[in-house]
Amino acid sequence: MPAIRDLISQTAIQTLRATIEDTRDNEVFFLTRTDEQRIIQEALPLARGNDSAVAALMQVASPGDVIIHNHPSGVLTPSNADIRLASEYGNMGVGFYIVNNTVDELYVAVEAFQKEKTAPLEITAITSLLSDNGPIARKLKGFENRPEQLRMAAATSSAFNNAQLALIEAGTGTGKSLAYLIPALFWATQNKQRVVVSTNTINLQEQLIYKDIPFLKSVLPPQFKAILIKGRGNYACLSKLEALRQDGDLLIESEERQEVHAILDWAKTTSDGSRSDLNILPSQAVWEKIACESDNCARIRCEFYGRCFFYKVRREASSADLLVVNHHLLFADLSVRGSTGSYSDAAVLPPYGRVILDEAHNIEEVATEYFGVQVSKFGLTRLLGRLYSLREREKIRERGLLPFLLSKLRGMEKQIALSLYSRIHDQVQSRLIPQKESLSFVVGNVFDDLASFFGSLAQDDSPGRENKIRFTPDLCSISDWQNNVLAPIQQLLMEIRDFHQQLLSLERTLELLPEGIADSLVPQTVELASLSDRIEGTAATLGEIFGPLAEEKVRWVELRDSRFGRLITLKQSPLNVANLLRERLFEKYQTVILTSATLATEGQFDYIKRQLGLDQVPPDRLQELVLPSSFNYREQVILGIPQGIPLPEDPGFLQVLCRLLLKSISISRGRALVLFTSYSLLRRAYQELWDPLKALSIRVLKQGDAPRHRLTEIFKNDKASVLFATDSFWEGVDVSGEALENVILTKLPFSVPKEPIIEAKVEAIAKRGGNPFLEYSVPQAVIKFKQGFGRLIRSKTDYGSIMIFDRRILDKSYGKSFLRSLPECRLAKGKEEEVFEAVDRFFQERRRAGNQPDSPDPPRIRGVPELDRMAGGEHKKVKKG
């Protein structure tokens, strides 16, 4: 074994020794950097453990680095766990050393590798591909040289070359997907370093996979492989399917039988095995029974491992240069890596080195969700039901894993010692099943009591209303909190933990079975361990949610009435994800590109940098670039803002809003997307306008009446329709051409101040002396406002109006932030009549230019009785259509 001084510099040795000493001689995980002679020059402590273990972080290391950890015992022989990790690191080109606490002895499990030199991208060559004379221009019909696209491609290439982070706002029409895909593909193929491209919407994923990437394959010189990755839960598990095929009566409820049989038939012919390949939409409860799950997978011990749908995709991914995923999957992957401390089999994605986040304005929300936890009565009841459920009036009364396990054992009874068989049978029948039934009873009672307690605090008790109540110091200090909340939760935790111990006892007993029988029961024992772990995890989550309040966490309860009674969910999320994103994303990956059409407010990234933690990274590591859209908004868009409208909270706002909506929609002859900030206002406006719009032969569509994609398709195909929508339709809706010529923003999209996370953020900003409204509420609303604005113009031939029916954009000082964040376009503001006349002239001019017939007089305000009544202020209650 080489001397330690021949492999580690004295400076690095001192860092290692001092850190271990500061950690009181516990284990420490170090990432170290080597020089050209493979001598360690720099050591960075990344994790601290106890006297026998430490978290191993996989994604932090690059080829040529060395991982070092100490053995406090002084025995440097690697454990089995060390050998497994050393193998994984070695396959990544990373060395693996073990040292003692005084760092004067070491064991080299994997030698240091020669540090690989990356091949930088030739930026001129990259941008030339997108020039007038490049291969893309020759192949792509209607290609237009876009200076903004070239600038983005150059900035992305520079970020790859210099291991930088980049914030790039690229306006609609920039062609940003090609601008980041081309550098990413060249980098991945030149440097053998996988790149992940993450999006927020399915639409963009499909554009990348089915349009942009196949096109680039046909024109770019490097041969590359790109693959779309879905989460593990999107794939059917062949082992579960086989169990349902053989013993479905013991595992499924009678009302699920038809769905399950349809899925079993589908499974015989599908080559994909993913839920999107199904021609039916299965219920969540049914899909859960057949879905692939990371903690319920026997992996190589499974008889279906070679044919597994999920592992087939994973093997494909391991040889891919580019992975296309969605934000939810990426952050689920980052969350797993952060919680397990390693690249585990629970992670869906193979190792990757660079990340591109498109539609990046959503990542704070997605990260908050994935770094949070929740427990619901429905979810916990369903989890327990997977172990055991009882149906009194059915032929096969008992269902679930426990009866199924006993049934399997009965078939092998003669091969098992009588005493062992009796012991297992007694554990299940006499202990676990009665205890599970008791626990289910306690779960129902405790959650019902919590629903009653929190329901009494709800501010809105109208039918169907969702209430969210945050755990504040004031709430947790009231006298009823201890008796009505903490005491029932403690009882529930005790019951859950006792039940978990019984499950562990059964697991240990099953380990005593003969090897052959144990092998035949692998799917059942793996599922038992999985459910046991989830039950333990539920207890831990409940304990955390109801533990001492912490400033960095937000905890709340959600209540919603349904046909099943009052649904209650307990939630906890980080107050800010900035530190988590910095630790798990920005500090772990050498290049992260964040791009969207809406990242800046008034041309600056200050808000998004604060929210994501990018304000804390070294300035020389962060690029910032704002690129305008290539569309001519001055010619294509008129922005109409009537003055004198009541404020949104004014009792007369609805009546005036409906009159303005009717005027605007009549001018555009339908073809309008009306965006609301609340479903209640949407519903009332829809009820008021359905009859008047029907009189104009305009079809009225309302969010909630059909799935989002179906509504969008109807809207696209019916040129005389209007779509009333809220929240999710402010972004991701891509309707080009004459189907959409009018986007109406009924209110500025400020978030509901009583949302628990928003309320907590506002309080935290105020507590440190900041201005919550200007620092948080306004910039957040501006970004969503820009998303709504962006629904109108999707191509160079589109045109239309953006109507804003919220006077605050003109009357309030902060309104300038909204207007200054928009591209330059025609502005019609002032008296209502003047604004609508200007908008009408704009449409007539554009229609004449496009040889479209002018709108006849009757559909405009005068001459139609319903319109005349509303124009004159007469207000009638219209029945819902």
Secondary structure as the mmCIF struct_conf table of DSSP 4:
data_model
#
loop_
_struct_conf.conf_type_id
_struct_conf.id
_struct_conf.beg_label_comp_id
_struct_conf.beg_label_asym_id
_struct_conf.beg_label_seq_id
_struct_conf.end_label_comp_id
_struct_conf.end_label_asym_id
_struct_conf.end_label_seq_id
HELX_RH_3T_P HELX_RH_3T_P1 ILE A 4 ASP A 6
TURN_TY1_P TURN_TY1_P1 LEU A 7 LEU A 7
STRN STRN1 ILE A 8 ILE A 8
HELX_RH_AL_P HELX_RH_AL_P1 GLN A 10 ASP A 22
TURN_TY1_P TURN_TY1_P2 THR A 23 ASP A 25
STRN STRN2 VAL A 28 THR A 34
TURN_TY1_P TURN_TY1_P3 GLU A 36 GLN A 37
BEND BEND1 ARG A 38 ARG A 38
STRN STRN3 ILE A 40 ARG A 48
BEND BEND2 ASP A 51 SER A 52
BEND BEND3 MET A 58 MET A 58
TURN_TY1_P TURN_TY1_P4 GLN A 59 VAL A 60
TURN_TY1_P TURN_TY1_P5 PRO A 63 GLY A 64
STRN STRN4 VAL A 66 ASN A 70
TURN_TY1_P TURN_TY1_P6 PRO A 72 SER A 73
BEND BEND4 GLY A 74 GLY A 74
BEND BEND5 THR A 77 THR A 77
HELX_LH_PP_P HELX_LH_PP_P1 PRO A 78 SER A 79
HELX_RH_AL_P HELX_RH_AL_P2 ASN A 80 ASN A 91
TURN_TY1_P TURN_TY1_P7 MET A 92 GLY A 93
STRN STRN5 GLY A 95 VAL A 99
TURN_TY1_P TURN_TY1_P8 ASN A 101 THR A 102
BEND BEND6 VAL A 103 ASP A 104
STRN STRN6 LEU A 106 VAL A 110
HELX_LH_PP_P HELX_LH_PP_P2 GLU A 111 THR A 118
HELX_RH_AL_P HELX_RH_AL_P3 ILE A 123 SER A 128
TURN_TY1_P TURN_TY1_P9 LEU A 129 LEU A 130
BEND BEND7 SER A 131 SER A 131
TURN_TY1_P TURN_TY1_P10 ASP A 132 ASN A 133
BEND BEND8 GLY A 134 GLY A 134
HELX_RH_AL_P HELX_RH_AL_P4 PRO A 135 LYS A 139
BEND BEND9 LEU A 140 LEU A 140
TURN_TY1_P TURN_TY1_P11 LYS A 141 GLY A 142
HELX_RH_AL_P HELX_RH_AL_P5 PRO A 147 ASN A 161
TURN_TY1_P TURN_TY1_P12 ASN A 162 ALA A 163
STRN STRN7 LEU A 165 ALA A 170
TURN_TY1_P TURN_TY1_P13 THR A 172 GLY A 173
BEND BEND10 THR A 174 THR A 174
HELX_RH_AL_P HELX_RH_AL_P6 LYS A 176 ASN A 191
TURN_TY1_P TURN_TY1_P14 LYS A 192 LYS A 192
STRN STRN8 VAL A 195 THR A 199
BEND BEND11 ASN A 200 THR A 201
HELX_RH_AL_P HELX_RH_AL_P7 ILE A 202 GLN A 207
HELX_RH_PI_P HELX_RH_PI_P1 LEU A 208 ASP A 212
HELX_RH_AL_P HELX_RH_AL_P8 ILE A 213 VAL A 219
BEND BEND12 PRO A 221 PRO A 222
STRN STRN9 ALA A 226 LEU A 228
HELX_RH_3T_P HELX_RH_3T_P2 ARG A 232 ASN A 234
STRN STRN10 TYR A 235 ALA A 236
HELX_RH_AL_P HELX_RH_AL_P9 LEU A 238 LEU A 251
BEND BEND13 ILE A 252 ILE A 252
HELX_RH_3T_P HELX_RH_3T_P3 SER A 254 GLU A 256
HELX_RH_AL_P HELX_RH_AL_P10 ARG A 257 ALA A 267
TURN_TY1_P TURN_TY1_P15 LYS A 268 THR A 269
BEND BEND14 SER A 271 ASP A 272
STRN STRN11 SER A 274 SER A 274
HELX_RH_3T_P HELX_RH_3T_P4 ARG A 275 ASP A 277
BEND BEND15 ASN A 279 ILE A 280
HELX_RH_AL_P HELX_RH_AL_P11 GLN A 284 ILE A 290
STRN STRN12 ALA A 291 ALA A 291
HELX_RH_3T_P HELX_RH_3T_P5 SER A 294 ASN A 296
HELX_RH_3T_P HELX_RH_3T_P6 ARG A 299 ARG A 301
BEND BEND16 CYS A 302 CYS A 302
TURN_TY1_P TURN_TY1_P16 GLU A 303 PHE A 304
HELX_RH_3T_P HELX_RH_3T_P7 TYR A 305 ARG A 307
HELX_RH_AL_P HELX_RH_AL_P12 PHE A 309 SER A 318
TURN_TY1_P TURN_TY1_P17 SER A 319 SER A 319
BEND BEND17 ASP A 321 ASP A 321
STRN STRN13 LEU A 322 ASN A 326
HELX_RH_AL_P HELX_RH_AL_P13 HIS A 327 THR A 340
BEND BEND18 GLY A 341 SER A 342
TURN_TY1_P TURN_TY1_P18 ASP A 345 ALA A 346
BEND BEND19 LEU A 349 LEU A 349
HELX_LH_PP_P HELX_LH_PP_P3 PRO A 350 PRO A 351
BEND BEND20 GLY A 353 GLY A 353
STRN STRN14 ARG A 354 LEU A 357
BEND BEND21 ASP A 358 GLU A 359
HELX_RH_3T_P HELX_RH_3T_P8 ALA A 360 ASN A 362
HELX_RH_AL_P HELX_RH_AL_P14 ILE A 363 TYR A 370
TURN_TY1_P TURN_TY1_P19 PHE A 371 PHE A 371
STRN STRN15 VAL A 373 SER A 376
HELX_RH_AL_P HELX_RH_AL_P15 LYS A 377 LEU A 387
STRN STRN16 SER A 389 LEU A 390
TURN_TY1_P TURN_TY1_P20 GLU A 392 ARG A 393
BEND BEND22 GLU A 394 ILE A 396
STRN STRN17 GLU A 398 ARG A 399
BEND BEND23 GLY A 400 GLY A 400
HELX_RH_AL_P HELX_RH_AL_P16 LEU A 401 ARG A 410
TURN_TY1_P TURN_TY1_P21 GLY A 411 MET A 412
HELX_RH_3T_P HELX_RH_3T_P9 GLU A 413 GLN A 415
BEND BEND24 ILE A 416 ILE A 416
HELX_RH_AL_P HELX_RH_AL_P17 LEU A 418 ASP A 426
HELX_RH_PI_P HELX_RH_PI_P2 GLN A 427 LEU A 432
HELX_RH_AL_P HELX_RH_AL_P18 ILE A 433 GLY A 455
TURN_TY1_P TURN_TY1_P22 SER A 456 LEU A 457
BEND BEND25 GLN A 459 GLN A 459
BEND BEND26 SER A 462 SER A 462
TURN_TY1_P TURN_TY1_P23 PRO A 463 GLY A 464
STRN STRN18 GLU A 466 ARG A 470
HELX_RH_AL_P HELX_RH_AL_P19 PRO A 473 CYS A 476
TURN_TY1_P TURN_TY1_P24 SER A 477 SER A 477
BEND BEND27 ILE A 478 ILE A 478
HELX_RH_AL_P HELX_RH_AL_P20 SER A 479 TRP A 481
HELX_RH_PI_P HELX_RH_PI_P3 GLN A 482 LEU A 486
HELX_RH_AL_P HELX_RH_AL_P21 ALA A 487 LEU A 510
TURN_TY1_P TURN_TY1_P25 GLU A 511 LEU A 512
BEND BEND28 LEU A 513 LEU A 513
HELX_RH_AL_P HELX_RH_AL_P22 GLU A 515 SER A 520
TURN_TY1_P TURN_TY1_P26 LEU A 521 LEU A 521
HELX_RH_AL_P HELX_RH_AL_P23 VAL A 522 ILE A 545
TURN_TY1_P TURN_TY1_P27 PHE A 546 PHE A 546
BEND BEND29 GLY A 547 PRO A 548
TURN_TY1_P TURN_TY1_P28 GLU A 551 GLU A 552
STRN STRN19 LYS A 553 SER A 562
TURN_TY1_P TURN_TY1_P29 ARG A 563 PHE A 564
STRN STRN20 GLY A 565 PRO A 574
BEND BEND30 LEU A 575 LEU A 575
HELX_RH_AL_P HELX_RH_AL_P24 ALA A 578 LEU A 581
HELX_RH_PI_P HELX_RH_PI_P4 ARG A 582 PHE A 586
TURN_TY1_P TURN_TY1_P30 GLU A 587 LYS A 588
BEND BEND31 TYR A 589 GLN A 590
STRN STRN21 THR A 591 SER A 596
BEND BEND32 ALA A 597 ALA A 597
STRN STRN22 THR A 601 THR A 601
TURN_TY1_P TURN_TY1_P31 GLU A 602 GLY A 603
STRN STRN23 GLN A 604 GLN A 604
HELX_RH_AL_P HELX_RH_AL_P25 ASP A 606 LEU A 612
TURN_TY1_P TURN_TY1_P32 GLY A 613 GLY A 613
HELX_RH_3T_P HELX_RH_3T_P10 LEU A 614 GLN A 616
BEND BEND33 VAL A 617 VAL A 617
HELX_RH_3T_P HELX_RH_3T_P11 PRO A 619 ARG A 621
STRN STRN24 LEU A 622 LEU A 627
BEND BEND34 SER A 630 PHE A 631
HELX_RH_AL_P HELX_RH_AL_P26 TYR A 633 GLN A 636
STRN STRN25 VAL A 637 PRO A 642
BEND BEND35 GLN A 643 GLY A 644
HELX_LH_PP_P HELX_LH_PP_P4 ILE A 645 LEU A 647
TURN_TY1_P TURN_TY1_P33 PRO A 648 GLU A 649
BEND BEND36 ASP A 650 ASP A 650
TURN_TY1_P TURN_TY1_P34 PRO A 651 GLY A 652
HELX_RH_AL_P HELX_RH_AL_P27 PHE A 653 SER A 668
TURN_TY1_P TURN_TY1_P35 ARG A 669 ARG A 669
BEND BEND37 GLY A 670 GLY A 670
STRN STRN26 ALA A 672 PHE A 676
BEND BEND38 THR A 677 THR A 677
HELX_RH_AL_P HELX_RH_AL_P28 TYR A 679 ALA A 695
TURN_TY1_P TURN_TY1_P36 LEU A 696 SER A 697
STRN STRN27 ARG A 699 LYS A 702
TURN_TY1_P TURN_TY1_P37 GLN A 703 GLY A 704
BEND BEND39 ASP A 705 ALA A 706
HELX_RH_AL_P HELX_RH_AL_P29 ARG A 708 ASN A 717
TURN_TY1_P TURN_TY1_P38 LYS A 719 ALA A 720
STRN STRN28 SER A 721 THR A 726
HELX_RH_3T_P HELX_RH_3T_P12 ASP A 727 TRP A 730
BEND BEND40 GLU A 731 GLY A 732
HELX_RH_3T_P HELX_RH_3T_P13 GLY A 737 ALA A 739
STRN STRN29 ASN A 742 LEU A 745
BEND BEND41 LYS A 747 LYS A 747
HELX_LH_PP_P HELX_LH_PP_P5 PHE A 750 VAL A 752
TURN_TY1_P TURN_TY1_P39 PRO A 753 LYS A 754
BEND BEND42 GLU A 755 GLU A 755
HELX_RH_AL_P HELX_RH_AL_P30 PRO A 756 LYS A 767
TURN_TY1_P TURN_TY1_P40 ARG A 768 GLY A 769
HELX_RH_AL_P HELX_RH_AL_P31 PRO A 772 PRO A 772
HELX_RH_PI_P HELX_RH_PI_P5 PHE A 773 SER A 777
HELX_RH_AL_P HELX_RH_AL_P32 VAL A 778 PHE A 789
TURN_TY1_P TURN_TY1_P41 GLY A 790 ARG A 791
BEND BEND43 LEU A 792 LEU A 792
BEND BEND44 SER A 795 SER A 795
TURN_TY1_P TURN_TY1_P42 LYS A 796 THR A 797
STRN STRN30 GLY A 800 ILE A 804
TURN_TY1_P TURN_TY1_P43 ARG A 807 ARG A 807
HELX_RH_AL_P HELX_RH_AL_P33 ARG A 808 ASP A 811
BEND BEND45 LYS A 812 LYS A 812
TURN_TY1_P TURN_TY1_P44 SER A 813 TYR A 814
HELX_RH_AL_P HELX_RH_AL_P34 GLY A 815 ARG A 820
TURN_TY1_P TURN_TY1_P45 SER A 821 SER A 821
BEND BEND46 LEU A 822 LEU A 822
HELX_LH_PP_P HELX_LH_PP_P6 PRO A 823 GLU A 824
STRN STRN31 ARG A 826 GLY A 830
BEND BEND47 LYS A 831 LYS A 831
HELX_RH_AL_P HELX_RH_AL_P35 GLU A 832 ALA A 849
TURN_TY1_P TURN_TY1_P46 GLY A 850 ASN A 851
HELX_LH_PP_P HELX_LH_PP_P7 GLN A 852 PRO A 856
BEND BEND48 ASP A 857 ASP A 857
TURN_TY1_P TURN_TY1_P47 PRO A 858 PRO A 859
BEND BEND49 ARG A 860 ILE A 861
TURN_TY1_P TURN_TY1_P48 ARG A 862 GLY A 863
HELX_RH_AL_P HELX_RH_AL_P36 PRO A 865 ALA A 871
TURN_TY1_P TURN_TY1_P49 GLY A 872 GLY A 873
#
